[in-house]
Amino acid sequence: MQLLLTGATGFLGFRTLEKLIDLPKVSRIVATGRNLQAYRTIRHPKVEYRLGNLENEDFVNSLANRVDIIINTASLSSPWGKRSDFETANLKTQSHLLESAKKYKVSKFIYISSPGIYYDGEHRLGIKESDPLPKKFVNEYARTKFEAEKMLECNPVPYVILRPRALVGRGDSIIMPRLIRAFDEGRLRIIGDGKNIVDLTAVENVVDAVILSLNANGDALNNAYNITNGEPIKLWEKIRNVLAALDRPLADKKVPFAVANGFAGMLEFMARLTNQNEPTLTRYGVGTLSKSFTLDISKARRLLGYEPKVSTDAAIDEFVNWYKHHAKL
C-alpha cells in the first residue's frame, strides 16, 4: 500500500507518520508539507518527503501518482483570518487533491475535518454527526472545512471523514501552548462558572482512527465520524492541572461570559477596522472556554471499530513531559 500524507510536518500529520511506518502493508509514504523541523522529521526507507505548496496543481499531481490512498491532514486552522486565505488553503488544495485522486484512480480519501462545524455559541452535549448544523458557521475555518467535506461527497472517490475534537499530546503546538502563553502574558481568566464540560482527544487516538480508516470498507465508507476520547471532562480542571504541572498556578478569578464575549466582540470589530491581525480574544475563543461541548462517538465505534485507548490524563501527561523539554521549539 502506497500513501500520500499531507500535513506530514504538522502535529497530527507527524504523529500519524510515526505510526504508518510500522504498518507492514504500507510500503511507501509520500509525506508532504511546507517545511521540515528537526523534531517533526522521520528518516525511514518508507518515507519520501516532498516539500511544497498544495495550492500548486502541478505539485499535487506529482505527489498522487502511484498512490493508493490519500490522507489529508493539512489545513489552515485558526479562529481568525481572511476569507480568501481559508478558501485557498482549505478548498483550493482539497480540489487539487480530489482531481488528482480521480486522475490516478486513488482507492480512498481520508479527510481530517473539524467538529467546529457544530459550534453555535450555546452549550451542546452528545452531538451526533446527523444533528442539524448552525445556520451560520462560527468562522471561516469551520465554513471551509464543511465545504471541503461537501466536495468529497460530490466526488466519486470513496472517502472517510474524521472530525476529531481538541487534540492533546506530545507535539501539540496549538491548544495547550496558546493557554500557557495567555497565562504567561497575564491574560488567562476562567470564563463563566468554570464548570463547563468538553471533550479532549489524545492525538494517538486520532491516529488510531486514521489507521482504522485505511481498512474501512462497505458501510464504513462514505461517512463522517466524530472522534474523541469518549470521556467528557471539566475543562478548567484540566487546564489548571496542566498549568500546575508547569509551575503556573491558576488563580480563581472568573469573568462572566457576557463580559468576556462583549469584550471579544469589540476586539474583533477593532481588528477588522485596522490590520486584520487576530485579536487577543475572539468570541469563538470565549465560547470554547466557557460552553459545554461534547460529541457522540457511537457511530465511529460501530462502523470503524474505533475505541479510545489513551486516556485524557495520559495525553495531558504526555504533553506536559514533552513541553518541559521542548517549550522553545
C-alpha positions as CSV (number, residue, x, y, z in Angstrom):
1,M,0.0,0.0,0.0
2,Q,1.3,3.4,-1.0
3,L,0.1,6.5,0.8
4,L,0.1,10.3,0.3
5,L,0.1,12.1,3.7
6,T,-0.5,15.8,3.5
7,G,0.4,18.0,6.5
8,A,3.1,15.5,7.5
9,T,5.2,18.2,9.1
10,G,2.3,19.3,11.4
11,F,1.2,18.0,14.8
12,L,-1.3,15.3,13.7
13,G,0.5,14.6,10.4
14,F,3.8,13.8,12.1
15,R,2.2,11.7,14.8
16,T,0.3,9.8,12.0
17,L,3.5,9.3,10.1
18,E,5.2,7.8,13.1
19,K,2.6,5.0,13.2
20,L,2.2,4.5,9.5
21,I,5.8,3.4,9.0
22,D,5.2,0.5,11.4
23,L,2.4,-1.0,9.3
24,P,3.7,-4.0,7.3
25,K,1.2,-3.5,4.5
26,V,2.4,0.1,3.9
27,S,5.4,0.1,1.5
28,R,5.8,3.8,0.7
29,I,4.6,7.1,2.2
30,V,4.8,10.4,0.3
31,A,5.0,12.9,3.1
32,T,4.3,16.4,2.2
33,G,4.3,19.8,4.0
34,R,5.7,23.3,3.7
35,N,8.9,22.9,5.7
36,L,10.7,20.4,7.9
37,Q,11.6,20.8,11.6
38,A,14.0,18.5,13.2
39,Y,11.6,17.4,16.0
40,R,9.0,16.5,13.3
41,T,11.2,14.7,10.9
42,I,11.4,10.9,10.4
43,R,14.2,9.3,8.4
44,H,12.9,5.9,7.2
45,P,13.1,3.9,4.0
46,K,9.4,4.0,3.5
47,V,9.2,7.8,3.8
48,E,9.7,10.1,0.9
49,Y,9.5,13.8,1.8
50,R,8.2,16.2,-0.9
51,L,8.0,19.8,0.3
52,G,5.9,22.2,-1.5
53,N,2.6,24.1,-1.7
54,L,-0.7,22.2,-2.2
55,E,-2.1,25.3,-3.9
56,N,0.1,24.4,-6.9
57,E,-1.9,22.0,-9.0
58,D,1.2,20.6,-10.8
59,F,2.9,19.9,-7.5
60,V,-0.2,18.0,-6.3
61,N,-0.3,15.9,-9.4
62,S,3.3,15.0,-9.0
63,L,2.5,13.7,-5.5
64,A,-0.5,11.5,-6.2
65,N,1.0,9.3,-9.0
66,R,1.2,5.6,-7.9
67,V,-0.6,6.4,-4.6
68,D,-3.4,4.1,-3.3
69,I,-4.8,6.3,-0.5
70,I,-4.6,10.0,0.3
71,I,-4.7,11.1,3.9
72,N,-5.3,14.9,4.0
73,T,-4.5,16.4,7.4
74,A,-3.4,19.8,6.0
75,S,-5.4,22.9,6.6
76,L,-5.3,26.5,7.7
77,S,-6.6,26.1,11.3
78,S,-7.3,29.4,13.0
79,P,-10.3,31.2,14.6
80,W,-9.4,34.3,12.7
81,G,-8.2,35.3,9.2
82,K,-9.2,36.4,5.8
83,R,-11.9,34.6,3.9
84,S,-9.7,34.3,0.8
85,D,-6.8,32.7,2.8
86,F,-9.1,30.0,4.1
87,E,-10.7,29.4,0.7
88,T,-7.2,29.0,-0.8
89,A,-5.7,26.8,2.0
90,N,-8.7,24.6,2.7
91,L,-10.8,24.5,-0.5
92,K,-8.4,25.1,-3.4
93,T,-6.0,22.4,-2.0
94,Q,-8.8,20.0,-1.5
95,S,-10.0,20.5,-5.1
96,H,-6.5,19.8,-6.4
97,L,-6.1,16.6,-4.3
98,L,-9.5,15.3,-5.4
99,E,-8.8,16.0,-9.0
100,S,-5.5,14.1,-8.7
101,A,-7.3,11.3,-6.8
102,K,-9.6,10.8,-9.8
103,K,-6.9,11.1,-12.3
104,Y,-4.7,8.5,-10.7
105,K,-7.6,6.3,-9.6
106,V,-6.9,6.6,-5.9
107,S,-8.9,4.0,-4.0
108,K,-9.7,6.1,-0.9
109,F,-9.5,9.6,0.5
110,I,-9.3,10.2,4.3
111,Y,-10.0,13.7,5.3
112,I,-9.4,15.4,8.7
113,S,-12.3,17.8,9.2
114,S,-13.4,19.6,12.3
115,P,-16.2,19.5,14.9
116,G,-16.0,23.3,14.8
117,I,-18.8,23.0,12.2
118,Y,-21.2,22.1,15.0
119,Y,-20.4,25.2,17.1
120,D,-23.4,27.6,17.6
121,G,-22.4,29.6,20.7
122,E,-24.6,27.5,23.0
123,H,-24.0,24.6,25.3
124,R,-24.2,21.3,23.3
125,L,-23.9,17.8,24.7
126,G,-23.7,14.5,22.8
127,I,-23.7,15.9,19.3
128,K,-24.2,13.3,16.6
129,E,-23.0,13.6,13.1
130,S,-26.6,13.7,11.9
131,D,-27.6,16.6,14.1
132,P,-28.6,19.9,12.4
133,L,-25.7,22.3,11.8
134,P,-25.8,26.0,12.6
135,K,-27.5,28.3,10.1
136,K,-24.2,30.3,10.0
137,F,-20.8,28.9,10.8
138,V,-18.8,30.5,13.6
139,N,-15.8,31.4,11.4
140,E,-14.2,30.9,8.0
141,Y,-12.3,27.9,9.3
142,A,-15.5,26.0,10.1
143,R,-17.2,27.0,6.9
144,T,-14.4,25.9,4.6
145,K,-13.9,22.6,6.5
146,F,-17.6,21.9,5.9
147,E,-17.4,22.9,2.3
148,A,-14.4,20.6,1.8
149,E,-16.5,17.8,3.2
150,K,-19.2,18.6,0.6
151,M,-16.6,18.4,-2.1
152,L,-15.7,14.9,-1.0
153,E,-19.4,13.9,-1.0
154,C,-19.7,15.0,-4.7
155,N,-16.6,13.2,-5.7
156,P,-16.5,9.5,-7.0
157,V,-13.5,8.6,-4.8
158,P,-14.6,6.6,-1.7
159,Y,-13.9,8.6,1.4
160,V,-13.8,8.7,5.2
161,I,-14.2,12.0,7.1
162,L,-12.9,12.3,10.7
163,R,-13.9,15.1,13.0
164,P,-11.5,14.9,15.9
165,R,-12.1,17.3,18.9
166,A,-9.3,19.3,20.6
167,L,-6.2,17.2,20.1
168,V,-3.8,16.9,23.1
169,G,-0.4,15.1,23.4
170,R,3.2,15.2,22.6
171,G,3.9,17.8,19.9
172,D,0.8,20.0,20.4
173,S,1.8,23.5,19.3
174,I,-1.8,24.9,19.3
175,I,-4.3,24.3,22.1
176,M,-2.3,23.9,25.3
177,P,0.6,26.2,24.2
178,R,-2.0,29.0,23.5
179,L,-3.4,28.7,27.0
180,I,0.1,28.7,28.5
181,R,1.1,31.7,26.6
182,A,-2.1,33.5,27.7
183,F,-1.2,32.7,31.3
184,D,2.3,33.9,30.9
185,E,1.1,37.2,29.5
186,G,-1.4,37.7,32.3
187,R,-4.4,37.3,30.0
188,L,-5.9,33.9,31.2
189,R,-9.1,34.1,33.2
190,I,-11.7,31.5,33.9
191,I,-14.7,32.5,31.7
192,G,-18.2,31.7,33.1
193,D,-18.6,29.5,36.1
194,G,-15.7,27.2,35.2
195,K,-17.9,24.1,35.2
196,N,-18.3,23.6,31.5
197,I,-17.8,20.0,30.2
198,V,-15.9,19.3,27.0
199,D,-14.2,16.6,25.0
200,L,-10.5,16.4,24.6
201,T,-8.8,13.8,22.3
202,A,-5.5,12.1,22.7
203,V,-3.7,12.6,19.4
204,E,-2.7,9.0,19.4
205,N,-6.4,8.0,19.4
206,V,-6.9,10.1,16.3
207,V,-4.0,8.4,14.7
208,D,-5.7,5.1,15.5
209,A,-8.9,6.3,13.8
210,V,-6.8,7.2,10.7
211,I,-5.4,3.7,10.6
212,L,-8.8,2.1,11.0
213,S,-10.0,4.3,8.1
214,L,-7.3,2.7,5.9
215,N,-9.1,-0.6,6.3
216,A,-12.6,0.8,6.2
217,N,-14.9,-0.8,3.6
218,G,-18.6,-1.4,2.9
219,D,-20.9,0.6,5.2
220,A,-18.0,2.3,6.9
221,L,-17.1,4.2,3.7
222,N,-18.5,7.5,2.6
223,N,-19.2,8.6,6.2
224,A,-18.2,11.3,8.6
225,Y,-17.2,10.4,12.1
226,N,-16.8,12.2,15.4
227,I,-13.6,11.3,17.2
228,T,-13.0,12.0,20.9
229,N,-11.7,10.2,24.0
230,G,-15.3,9.4,24.9
231,E,-14.8,10.7,28.4
232,P,-16.0,14.3,28.8
233,I,-14.0,16.3,31.3
234,K,-14.3,19.6,33.2
235,L,-12.2,21.9,31.0
236,W,-10.9,24.3,33.6
237,E,-10.0,21.5,36.0
238,K,-7.7,20.0,33.3
239,I,-6.3,23.5,32.3
240,R,-5.5,24.0,36.0
241,N,-3.7,20.6,36.2
242,V,-1.6,21.4,33.1
243,L,-0.6,24.8,34.4
244,A,0.2,23.4,37.9
245,A,2.4,20.7,36.4
246,L,4.4,23.5,34.8
247,D,4.6,25.6,38.0
248,R,2.0,28.1,36.8
249,P,-0.8,28.2,39.5
250,L,-4.1,29.5,38.1
251,A,-6.0,32.0,40.2
252,D,-9.7,31.5,40.8
253,K,-10.6,34.8,39.2
254,K,-13.7,34.5,36.9
255,V,-15.0,36.7,34.2
256,P,-18.8,36.5,33.4
257,F,-19.5,35.1,29.9
258,A,-21.4,38.2,28.8
259,V,-18.5,40.5,29.8
260,A,-15.9,38.4,28.0
261,N,-18.0,37.9,24.9
262,G,-18.7,41.6,24.7
263,F,-15.1,42.5,25.1
264,A,-14.1,39.9,22.4
265,G,-16.7,41.4,20.0
266,M,-15.2,44.8,20.5
267,L,-11.7,43.5,19.8
268,E,-12.9,41.7,16.7
269,F,-14.5,45.0,15.5
270,M,-11.3,46.9,16.0
271,A,-9.2,44.2,14.3
272,R,-11.4,44.4,11.2
273,L,-11.1,48.2,11.1
274,T,-7.3,48.1,11.3
275,N,-4.8,45.5,10.3
276,Q,-6.9,42.3,10.3
277,N,-4.5,40.6,12.8
278,E,-6.1,38.1,15.1
279,P,-7.3,39.8,18.3
280,T,-6.1,38.5,21.6
281,L,-9.6,37.2,22.3
282,T,-12.3,36.1,19.9
283,R,-15.9,35.3,20.5
284,Y,-15.2,31.7,19.4
285,G,-12.4,31.5,21.9
286,V,-14.7,32.8,24.6
287,G,-17.2,30.1,23.7
288,T,-14.8,27.2,23.6
289,L,-13.5,28.2,27.1
290,S,-17.0,28.7,28.6
291,K,-19.5,26.4,26.9
292,S,-20.0,22.7,27.3
293,F,-19.4,20.9,24.1
294,T,-19.3,17.1,23.7
295,L,-19.6,14.7,20.8
296,D,-21.3,11.3,20.4
297,I,-18.8,8.7,19.1
298,S,-21.1,5.7,18.8
299,K,-21.0,5.8,15.0
300,A,-17.2,5.6,14.9
301,R,-17.4,2.7,17.4
302,R,-20.0,0.8,15.4
303,L,-18.7,1.3,11.9
304,L,-15.0,1.9,12.2
305,G,-14.3,-0.2,15.3
306,Y,-12.9,2.8,17.0
307,E,-12.2,2.6,20.7
308,P,-10.1,5.3,22.6
309,K,-7.0,3.6,24.0
310,V,-5.2,6.6,25.5
311,S,-6.9,8.4,28.4
312,T,-7.2,12.2,28.6
313,D,-5.0,12.3,31.7
314,A,-2.3,10.2,29.9
315,A,-2.4,12.5,26.9
316,I,-2.1,15.5,29.2
317,D,0.9,13.9,31.0
318,E,2.5,13.2,27.6
319,F,2.1,16.8,26.6
320,V,3.5,18.2,29.9
321,N,6.5,15.9,29.8
322,W,7.2,16.9,26.2
323,Y,6.6,20.6,26.8
324,K,9.1,20.8,29.6
325,H,11.8,19.8,27.3
326,H,10.7,21.4,24.0
327,A,8.9,24.6,25.0
328,K,11.3,26.7,22.9
329,L,10.8,24.8,19.7
